Every structure is written in C-alpha cells, then in structure tokens.
Amino acid sequence: MNGKEFSNYPNDLNITWKDNKRTFHYKIMKAVAFGNNFSDQVVSSKSSSDVTTLFHKQVNPESNIRTSGVIFFGLHLESVHQYRIKLPKKRTLKIVNEASHSILTKRAKSMTKQVFNDFTNISKQYYNPEDKPLLKEVQFSVNDFKFKIRIGDEDVAVKKYKSETMMMAIDNGQISRDAYRDLTTIEEELPREWIIAEKRKEINNKMNNKIKINIVEMPQYIDSDSNETPDIFNPEVIDEVTTSIGKGAQRSIKDILKFIVPNLVKRNILNPQQPIVNIRISGDGRNVGKKVKHVMITFAILDDIDNIHNPNYHHTVVLYPGSENYESLDMLMIPFRNELRELTEIGLIIGGINWMFNLYFSSDWKFLAICLGFNSANSLFFCPWCPISKKEMSNVNKEWSISKQMDCINIYNGHHSVPLFNMIPLDHWIPDELHIMLRITDRLWNLVLHEIQETGYFNDVAREIIVKEMNRIKVNFHFWQEKGCQTWSFTSLMGQDKLKVLQFFDLSTILPPTRARAIRMLWDGFYDLYMDIRNPATNPKTFKRNAKMWLKIFLTPSTGVPNSDDFVQ
C-alpha cells in the first residue's frame, strides 16, 4: 500500500499512517474488547476484513459497513512487520508419545547439557574448587519414558570390575541366565545379561589359553538310575551335561599349578625357600538332574588351610558323564596319572624354582576302594590298609596297623586291580571325614528306627512325634510311602542337619528313658569323636583309645531273654 508511516514502534505504541487522501492513527494493543464492561470480542479464521464486518454487526446488527481489515488493524504497517519478524519463533513441542527416538535422545542430551552447565555454576557456591565435584549422570522420567544420560566417558576399569564381580556373584549364587534377565528388568543399574555373557566368554577364552580343556570321547556310556535323587538342579548345568554324554574333559594339573602357585607364594602360603607343595587328590560322583551322573576328579592345596573346605579352591582335572567304575577312571585319568608321577619323581619348575610335591588321596570309602582296585566295603576282606577280615573285626583287643605296601599291594586278598594312584603311598590314603560322619550317623539313625519298628510302635503317632521333634530342632523331615510299597521312606538329611539330629534330638520322646539315655551316650560319644577328627590338635593316641571305647559300647550285645524281666538291651 502506498503511503507514509510515522512510527517509533515499539518504544511508542502510537503510529500514524498517511496516503494522498486519508490519515490513520493506530495504537498497537495485544487484544481488543468492546461493549458493556468490555466483555465483547469477535473472532474469525477467514480474514482480517471478516473480523471488521463482524465487529460492525456486533455494534449495529443492521449495519452493512465494509472496512478493510488490513487498514483497520494496521497490518500494512512496516514497523510492526519488522518488529514481528525479529521476535523469536514460538515452537510447539511434540509430546513424548508422538516423538521419535532420535528426537527424544536429542532433547535429553540438550537438557543434560543445560543441567551440567547449571551444576558447574551452582557447585561453585557450595564446594571448594579443589574438591572437584563431578556430575556423572542425569536421570529423569517423562510419563512412562525413562532417561539416563551419562556425562563424560565411563571409567573402563570400574566397568570391567563391575561386570567381573557381577559374573562371579552369578556363578557363585548359581543364578540362571533367565533369572538374571528378569532381575535386570527390575533393577536398571545391573549390567545387561549380554555384557555378563561376553565377559564370561572373554574370561573362558583367556583361561583356556592358560589351562586348556581337552575333550575325550568315551567308548561307552552307562545310564544312571532315573529314580536316584539328583544332587544338582541348575537347569543350565543339567542341559550342558546331558548334551555332553559320551564326552569327557581333562585339564593338566601342571598348567593349573603354574597358574596358582605364584599366587600362593604371594599370599605366603608357600615358601620358595622350602619348595614343597602338599596336594590332596579327591573324587566323587554326582547326580545331575534325574537323567545322568557325572564323575569329577579334583585336587586341592593342603598348605592353604583356610580354603581347604572352599569349593572354589578345589581344581577340577577330570570330568566325565557316567558312573564311578574302575574302567572309566582308568581310561580318563591316564594323562593325569602320568603327570602325578612326574610331579613326585622330578617335580615342576615354576618361576625358576623346582617345586616338589607330596600327594595324598581322600574321598568316600567307595571311591577310595575303586581307585585302589579293591573290594567293596561289605566284602570279606574290606580294609584297604590291613589284611583284617569280617570274621576278626569284632575283636577290638587286637591291634591292626597299616601293614600293606603299595609296591606289592596286589598280593593281598581283595585287591583285584592295579591301584590307579600307585604313586601315592598307602599311608597317604585317607577316608573323607565328612563321609565317615554321614555313614555312621545314617547307621545310628536307622538303628533307632529299627528298634521302634521291632517294638511295634512305629505307627502314625510315632512318626508324628519324630517329625515334631525334628521341627523343634529346625530340621526339615518327613515320612512317606511310595505307591505299591509297604515300607516307609523318609527325608535324606544333609551333613549339617545330621549333626543337629546327633546333638539335639530328644530320644526320650520315642524311646523308654533307659534306652534313650544309653543311645544318647552313644550318639554323644560319636559326636565327640567326629569333632576330634576335625581338630588338628587332637592327640592320635587319645583318639585311638576313645574310639576303641566307643566301639566297645556300640558292639555291646544284649543280655538275657527278650521280653523277660532280666533282658538288657
């Protein structure tokens, strides 16, 4: 529009505009109201001229006046136009539910940058510059969207330590992969499962370079009884072992020793000035689920006394699915036995020092007998160390000592095969103390139940009393009958629970007072013997005397006629 504008806008809201015929005076206002109490307004989305028409109709409904909206509102004023284009544009942000992932990421990063700048400025008011306050991350949520933005580079060493520590916790706690994934959905601070898997793979590869695992094809596999009670329930372990049927694994004891001995020296467990290492060889079979057994051969450093009962310090050298039998052990342990023979004869150089080794063997009686190529424990000749027979075992006055020699052990009755570990002296073969306790407590408990059955009182009332007494001493115990079976089965207790029963079970609740006192004395006597076995300070001669006294009490026969007044059980 042709005309001349007189303006000092926005400093002065009054503007004059002239053309050849007319002069217009404007006052810029944000909103205009008119009518009584200025309560009326007109609005149109068509055009500015339509608004003026509506205005005239509002003032006078019969009016037909037409006014240019551009002139009426001063839309042609150049000073107003220049001011408007300089104003910052007001943008409307999309709500998070409609925004893309990239937009949300940009917003979060931009806001984090602003928060970081604010933190840097504000922290100066509260901390000395030498304190160096750091803002490591910003975490917030918008509706159901959660944001966590790390500031700066993550400490690689801290990240590595955290993932390794978490992996160790998962392995020690036997947490399955699926269970850990569920935990990460609850707690966001936990490392993702794939990070743990990658770290485990990395460590396995490193360890396999230092201590290689050799896979051996088994000639045959003897299936286990599917009705046996499993010892291992971890589904990942069960699946892995089941799919490995027919394959055994071996590791070199030399490689393991080269890896662990420097650390034992560093911890002052071993002395390089006296380079002798005492090693215990052990083995056992385990039921993995209900489908398969596996057999494991391990060794531990006896010098590391504080960790001798810690399974993390028992190093596996042979592992195979199958049962405990001489043939399988003989085949799988050929490399292991050759290495043991070298360790005892020439030693092993580690860190420039030639270390020599004393070997010991310890396991349950069954496994020990198998490795000795010897009869089972219920045979006529049952002792691995002396030629005693079952016919002579009740004579507690006769002295028996370790009289067999490993070099000519097969001349003795009962030794049908060459010992698998014939490089270990026979006086270094020791039955495991835990299995001794388990076997004898089982026998003592079964004798009590048998005595109740013999008297005819093994009924629902007696079983309920036993269960209640077990609950009192905090032992989970139940009786049950299998389908089609008349005999009663009961809970197989673990080691600590068996010790609780041995110490605290009140025998007077199920036996007459005289019998309860006699059996309690027997139980207490064995508990004391077991504690003495575990005590390094126990005098061997004192232990032998106490053991013979206990055995005499245990073997004391009943006197008199059963069911008569003079009968003493």
C-alpha positions in Angstrom: 0.0 0.0 0.0 1.3 3.4 -1.0 1.6 5.8 2.0 3.9 7.2 4.5 4.4 5.9 8.0 5.4 7.9 11.1 6.5 5.5 13.8 8.8 4.9 16.8 7.4 1.4 17.5 7.9 -0.5 19.7 9.1 2.3 22.0 5.9 4.2 21.2 2.8 2.2 20.5 1.1 5.1 18.6 1.6 5.0 14.9 0.4 7.4 12.1 0.0 6.4 8.5 -0.9 8.8 5.6 -1.7 8.4 1.9 -2.8 11.1 -0.5 -6.4 11.2 0.7 -6.5 9.9 4.3 -4.7 9.8 7.6 -4.9 6.8 10.1 -3.9 6.8 13.7 -3.1 3.4 15.3 -2.4 2.2 18.8 -0.9 -1.3 19.0 -2.7 -3.5 21.5 -2.4 -7.2 22.3 -6.2 -7.7 22.4 -9.3 -5.5 21.9 -12.6 -5.8 23.8 -15.6 -3.6 23.5 -19.2 -3.3 24.7 -20.5 -3.1 28.2 -17.6 -3.7 30.6 -15.5 -4.6 27.6 -16.9 -8.1 27.6 -17.4 -8.5 23.8 -14.9 -9.8 21.3 -15.2 -11.0 17.7 -13.1 -13.8 16.1 -12.8 -15.0 12.6 -10.5 -17.6 10.9 -11.4 -16.3 7.4 -9.7 -13.0 7.1 -9.0 -9.7 8.9 -11.7 -8.0 6.8 -14.2 -10.5 8.0 -13.4 -9.6 11.6 -14.2 -5.9 10.8 -17.5 -6.9 9.3 -18.4 -9.0 12.4 -17.4 -6.0 14.6 -19.8 -3.7 12.8 -22.6 -6.3 13.0 -21.9 -6.6 16.8 -22.2 -2.9 17.3 -25.1 -2.5 14.9 -26.8 -5.7 13.7 -28.3 -3.8 10.7 -25.0 -2.2 9.6 -23.7 -3.1 6.1 -20.4 -1.2 6.6 -17.4 -2.8 5.0 -13.9 -1.9 6.2 -10.5 -3.1 5.1 -9.1 -5.4 7.7 -5.6 -4.6 6.7 -6.1 -0.9 7.2 -8.4 -1.3 10.2 -5.8 -3.5 12.1 -2.7 -1.8 10.7 -1.4 -5.0 9.2 0.3 -3.0 6.4 2.5 -1.0 8.9 6.1 -1.8 8.1 7.5 -1.0 11.6 5.2 -3.6 13.1 6.1 -6.1 10.5 9.8 -5.6 11.1 9.4 -6.0 14.8 7.4 -9.2 14.4 9.9 -10.9 12.2 12.6 -10.2 14.8 10.6 -11.9 17.6 11.8 -15.5 18.5 9.5 -18.0 17.0 7.5 -19.9 19.4 7.5 -23.6 18.5 5.2 -26.3 19.8 7.0 -29.4 21.1 5.6 -32.8 20.3 4.5 -34.9 23.3 6.9 -37.8 24.0 4.4 -40.4 22.9 4.4 -38.9 19.4 8.1 -38.0 19.2 10.6 -40.3 17.5 13.5 -42.0 19.4 16.1 -39.6 17.8 14.1 -36.5 18.9 13.8 -37.8 22.4 17.5 -38.5 22.5 18.4 -35.0 21.3 16.1 -33.4 23.8 17.6 -35.5 26.7 21.1 -34.6 25.6 20.3 -30.9 25.2 18.7 -30.8 28.6 21.5 -32.7 30.2 24.0 -30.2 28.7 22.0 -27.4 30.3 21.8 -29.2 33.7 25.5 -29.8 33.5 26.2 -26.1 33.0 23.9 -25.2 35.8 25.6 -27.8 38.1 29.0 -26.5 37.2 27.9 -22.9 38.1 25.9 -23.8 41.2 28.5 -26.2 42.7 31.0 -23.3 42.9 28.8 -21.9 45.6 29.0 -25.0 47.8 32.3 -26.6 47.1 35.9 -25.5 47.0 37.4 -25.8 43.5 39.9 -28.3 44.8 37.1 -30.6 45.7 36.3 -31.1 42.0 32.6 -32.0 42.2 31.6 -34.1 39.3 28.1 -34.7 37.8 28.4 -38.3 36.4 24.8 -38.8 35.1 21.4 -37.3 34.8 18.4 -39.5 35.3 14.7 -38.5 34.9 11.4 -39.7 33.5 8.7 -38.2 31.4 5.4 -40.1 31.7 6.4 -43.7 31.2 9.7 -42.9 29.4 12.9 -43.2 31.5 16.1 -41.4 30.6 19.6 -41.8 32.0 22.4 -39.9 30.3 26.0 -40.5 31.3 28.2 -37.4 31.4 31.8 -37.9 30.2 33.5 -41.2 29.4 32.8 -44.2 31.6 35.7 -45.4 33.7 36.8 -48.6 31.8 38.5 -50.1 34.9 35.3 -49.6 37.0 33.1 -51.0 34.3 35.4 -54.1 33.9 35.5 -54.6 37.7 31.7 -54.3 38.0 31.0 -56.8 35.2 33.6 -59.3 36.5 32.3 -59.0 40.1 28.7 -59.5 38.9 29.7 -62.5 36.9 31.3 -64.1 40.0 28.2 -63.4 42.0 26.0 -65.0 39.4 28.2 -68.1 39.2 28.6 -68.5 43.0 24.9 -67.9 43.5 24.0 -70.3 40.7 21.7 -67.7 39.1 20.4 -68.9 35.7 20.5 -66.7 32.6 16.7 -66.3 32.5 16.6 -65.4 36.2 19.3 -62.7 35.8 17.4 -61.3 32.8 14.4 -60.9 35.0 16.4 -59.1 37.6 17.8 -56.6 35.0 14.2 -55.7 34.1 13.6 -54.8 37.8 16.9 -53.1 38.6 18.3 -50.9 35.8 21.7 -50.5 37.5 22.6 -54.1 36.9 24.8 -54.8 33.9 22.9 -56.2 30.9 22.9 -60.0 30.6 24.7 -59.9 27.2 27.5 -57.9 28.9 27.9 -60.7 31.5 27.8 -63.3 28.8 30.5 -61.5 26.8 32.7 -61.2 30.0 32.3 -64.9 30.8 33.3 -65.8 27.2 36.3 -63.5 27.4 37.5 -65.0 30.7 36.9 -68.5 29.5 39.0 -67.9 26.4 41.8 -66.4 28.5 41.7 -69.3 30.9 41.6 -71.8 28.1 44.8 -70.3 26.7 46.5 -70.8 30.1 44.8 -74.1 31.1 43.5 -75.9 28.1 40.4 -78.2 28.4 40.9 -81.4 26.4 37.8 -83.3 25.2 37.9 -87.1 25.3 35.4 -89.4 23.5 34.1 -92.0 25.9 33.9 -95.6 24.5 30.6 -96.2 26.1 28.1 -94.6 28.5 26.3 -96.4 31.3 23.0 -94.7 32.0 22.1 -94.0 35.6 19.0 -94.9 37.5 16.4 -92.2 36.7 14.9 -92.7 40.2 18.0 -91.6 42.1 17.9 -88.3 44.0 19.6 -85.5 42.0 22.4 -83.5 43.6 22.4 -80.7 41.0 19.3 -78.9 40.0 20.6 -75.9 37.9 18.8 -76.3 34.5 21.7 -74.9 32.6 24.2 -77.3 34.1 21.8 -80.2 33.6 21.3 -79.3 30.0 25.0 -78.9 29.3 26.0 -82.2 31.0 23.1 -84.1 29.3 24.2 -82.9 25.8 27.8 -83.9 26.6 27.0 -87.5 27.2 29.8 -89.7 25.7 32.4 -87.0 26.2 34.9 -86.5 29.0 37.1 -83.5 29.8 40.6 -83.3 31.1 42.9 -80.4 32.3 46.6 -80.5 33.0 47.5 -80.4 36.7 50.8 -78.9 35.7 49.1 -76.0 33.9 46.9 -75.4 36.9 49.9 -75.4 39.3 51.8 -73.0 37.1 48.8 -70.7 37.3 48.0 -70.9 41.1 51.5 -71.4 42.7 52.7 -67.8 42.2 49.6 -66.5 43.9 50.1 -68.9 46.8 53.7 -67.7 47.2 52.4 -64.1 47.1 50.0 -64.9 49.9 52.8 -66.5 51.9 51.1 -69.9 51.8 54.1 -71.5 50.0 57.7 -70.8 50.8 60.1 -70.7 47.8 63.0 -71.4 50.3 61.3 -74.7 51.0 59.7 -75.5 47.7 57.4 -78.4 48.8 53.7 -78.5 48.0 51.2 -80.9 49.6 48.4 -81.9 47.3 45.2 -83.7 48.1 43.6 -85.7 45.2 39.9 -86.4 45.6 36.9 -87.6 43.5 33.2 -88.3 43.7 30.2 -89.0 41.6 27.1 -86.7 41.4 23.6 -87.0 40.1 22.9 -84.2 37.6 19.1 -83.9 37.5 17.5 -87.3 37.1 19.0 -88.1 33.8 22.7 -88.6 34.2 25.6 -88.9 36.6 28.9 -87.3 36.3 32.2 -88.1 38.0 34.7 -85.4 39.0 38.4 -85.7 40.0 39.8 -82.6 41.8 42.9 -81.6 43.7 43.4 -79.0 46.4 46.5 -77.5 48.1 46.6 -78.7 51.6 49.0 -75.9 52.6 46.2 -73.4 52.0 44.4 -74.5 55.2 41.9 -71.6 55.4 40.5 -72.6 52.0 40.7 -76.4 52.2 36.9 -76.6 52.5 36.2 -73.9 50.0 35.0 -75.5 46.7 36.4 -72.5 44.7 39.9 -73.8 45.7 39.3 -77.4 44.5 40.5 -77.6 41.0 38.9 -80.0 38.5 41.3 -82.1 36.4 38.9 -84.8 35.1 35.2 -84.7 34.5 33.0 -87.2 32.6 29.4 -88.2 32.5 28.9 -91.8 33.7 29.2 -93.9 36.9 32.1 -94.5 39.3 33.8 -97.5 37.9 37.4 -98.6 37.6 37.4 -99.0 33.8 36.2 -95.4 33.1 38.5 -93.9 35.7 41.5 -95.9 34.4 41.0 -94.6 30.8 40.2 -91.0 31.6 43.0 -90.5 34.1 46.0 -91.7 32.1 47.4 -88.2 31.3 46.6 -87.1 34.9 48.4 -90.1 36.5 51.4 -89.6 34.2 51.7 -86.0 35.4 51.3 -87.0 39.1 54.1 -89.5 38.6 56.4 -86.8 37.1 55.5 -84.4 40.0 56.5 -86.9 42.6 59.7 -88.0 40.8 61.2 -84.8 39.2 58.9 -82.0 40.4 57.8 -79.0 38.4 59.7 -75.7 37.6 57.6 -72.7 38.3 59.1 -69.2 38.3 62.6 -70.6 38.1 62.1 -72.8 41.2 61.9 -76.6 41.1 58.9 -77.4 43.3 58.5 -81.0 44.7 55.1 -82.5 45.7 53.7 -84.7 48.4 50.5 -86.4 47.3 47.5 -87.5 49.4 44.3 -89.1 48.4 41.0 -88.6 50.2 37.4 -89.5 49.3 34.4 -91.5 50.4 35.1 -95.2 51.1 33.5 -96.4 47.8 35.5 -94.1 45.6 38.7 -94.8 47.5 38.3 -98.6 47.1 37.6 -98.2 43.4 40.8 -96.2 42.9 42.8 -98.8 44.9 41.4 -101.6 42.8 40.0 -103.1 46.0 36.8 -104.9 47.2 33.7 -103.0 48.3 33.2 -102.2 52.0 30.8 -105.2 52.5 33.3 -107.8 51.3 35.1 -110.4 53.4 38.3 -108.5 53.2 37.2 -104.9 53.5 40.1 -102.9 54.8 42.4 -101.1 52.3 45.2 -100.8 54.9 45.5 -104.1 56.7 44.5 -107.8 56.0 41.7 -107.9 58.6 38.6 -109.9 57.6 35.0 -109.6 58.7 35.5 -112.6 61.0 38.0 -110.7 63.0 36.5 -107.2 63.1 34.6 -107.8 66.4 37.8 -108.4 68.3 38.6 -104.9 69.5 41.5 -106.0 71.6 43.6 -107.0 68.6 45.8 -104.2 67.2 45.7 -103.5 63.5 48.0 -101.1 61.8 48.8 -100.0 58.2 50.7 -103.1 57.2 50.1 -103.3 53.4 52.7 -101.9 51.0 51.7 -100.1 47.8 54.6 -101.8 45.8 53.2 -105.2 46.4 49.6 -104.5 47.2 48.1 -107.0 44.8 49.4 -109.9 46.8 46.8 -109.1 49.5 43.3 -110.6 49.4 40.7 -108.3 47.8 43.0 -106.3 45.6 41.8 -107.3 42.1 43.3 -104.5 40.0 46.3 -102.2 39.9 45.8 -99.1 42.0 45.1 -96.1 39.9 47.3 -93.8 42.0 50.1 -96.2 42.9 52.5 -93.2 43.1 50.7 -92.2 46.4 51.9 -94.2 49.5 49.2 -96.2 51.2 49.5 -94.3 54.4 48.5 -91.1 52.4 45.1 -92.6 51.5 42.6 -91.2 53.9 38.8 -91.7 54.0 37.0 -88.3 54.0 35.9 -87.2 57.5 32.5 -85.9 56.2 31.6 -89.2 54.6 32.6 -91.0 57.8 30.2 -88.8 59.7 27.4 -89.2 57.1 27.7 -93.0 57.0 27.8 -93.6 60.8 25.0 -91.1 61.6 22.9 -92.8 59.0 23.6 -96.1 60.7 22.8 -94.8 64.2 19.5 -93.2 63.0 18.4 -96.3 61.1 19.1 -98.5 64.2 16.8 -96.2 66.3 14.0 -96.5 63.7 14.6 -100.3 63.5 14.3 -100.6 67.3 11.0 -98.7 67.3 9.7 -101.0 64.5 10.8 -104.1 66.4 8.7 -103.0 69.4 5.7 -102.5 67.2 5.3 -98.8 67.9 6.3 -97.4 64.5 2.8 -96.1 63.8 1.3 -92.7 62.8 1.7 -91.4 66.3 5.4 -92.2 66.5 6.1 -90.8 63.1 4.2 -87.6 64.0 6.3 -87.3 67.2 9.5 -87.7 65.2 8.5 -85.0 62.7 7.6 -82.6 65.5 10.9 -83.2 67.3 12.7 -82.6 64.0 10.8 -79.3 63.5 11.8 -78.3 67.1 15.5 -78.6 66.2 14.9 -76.8 62.9 15.3 -79.8 60.6 13.0 -80.4 57.7 11.9 -84.0 57.9 9.1 -86.1 56.5 7.9 -89.7 56.2 6.0 -91.0 53.1 5.1 -94.2 51.3 5.7 -94.9 47.6 2.8 -96.3 45.6 2.5 -100.0 45.9 5.1 -100.1 48.7 4.5 -101.1 52.3 7.8 -99.6 53.7 8.2 -96.0 54.8 10.7 -93.7 53.2 12.0 -90.6 54.9 13.9 -87.4 54.1 17.6 -87.8 53.4 19.3 -85.2 55.5 22.3 -83.1 54.6 25.5 -83.0 56.7 24.6 -80.1 59.0 21.1 -81.4 59.6 22.6 -84.8 60.6 24.8 -83.1 63.1 21.8 -81.3 64.6 20.0 -84.6 65.0 23.1 -86.2 66.5 23.4 -83.3 69.0 19.9 -82.2 69.9 17.3 -84.8 69.0 15.4 -85.8 72.2 15.4 -89.6 72.1 13.2 -89.8 75.2 10.2 -88.7 73.0 10.3 -92.0 71.2 12.2 -94.4 73.5 11.9 -95.6 77.1 14.1 -93.5 79.5 16.8 -96.2 80.0 17.2 -96.8 76.2 17.1 -93.1 75.5 20.0 -92.4 77.9 22.1 -95.3 76.6 21.6 -94.3 72.9 22.2 -90.6 73.8 25.5 -91.6 75.3 26.4 -93.5 72.1 25.4 -90.5 69.9 27.3 -88.0 72.1 30.4 -90.2 72.0 30.4 -90.3 68.2 29.9 -86.6 68.0 32.9 -86.0 70.2 35.0 -88.4 68.1 33.9 -86.5 64.9 34.9 -83.2 66.5 38.3 -84.7 67.5 38.9 -85.9 63.9 38.4 -82.3 62.7 40.6 -80.8 65.4 44.3 -80.6 64.3 45.4 -80.6 67.9 43.9 -84.0 68.7 46.3 -86.5 70.2 46.3 -89.6 68.0 46.8 -92.0 70.9 44.0 -90.4 72.9 41.7 -90.5 69.8 42.5 -94.2 69.3 41.7 -95.0 73.0 38.4 -93.1 72.8 37.4 -94.7 69.5 38.0 -98.2 70.9 36.0 -97.4 74.0 33.1 -96.1 71.8 33.3 -99.2 69.6 33.1 -101.5 72.6 29.9 -99.7 73.7 28.5 -99.8 70.2 29.2 -103.6 69.9 27.9 -104.4 73.4 25.4 -107.3 72.9 22.1 -107.6 74.6 21.8 -110.0 77.6 19.0 -112.1 78.9 15.9 -113.4 77.3 13.9 -110.9 75.1 10.6 -109.8 76.6 11.7 -111.1 80.1 12.5 -109.0 83.2 16.2 -109.8 83.0 16.6 -108.7 79.4 19.1 -105.8 79.0 19.3 -104.4 75.5 
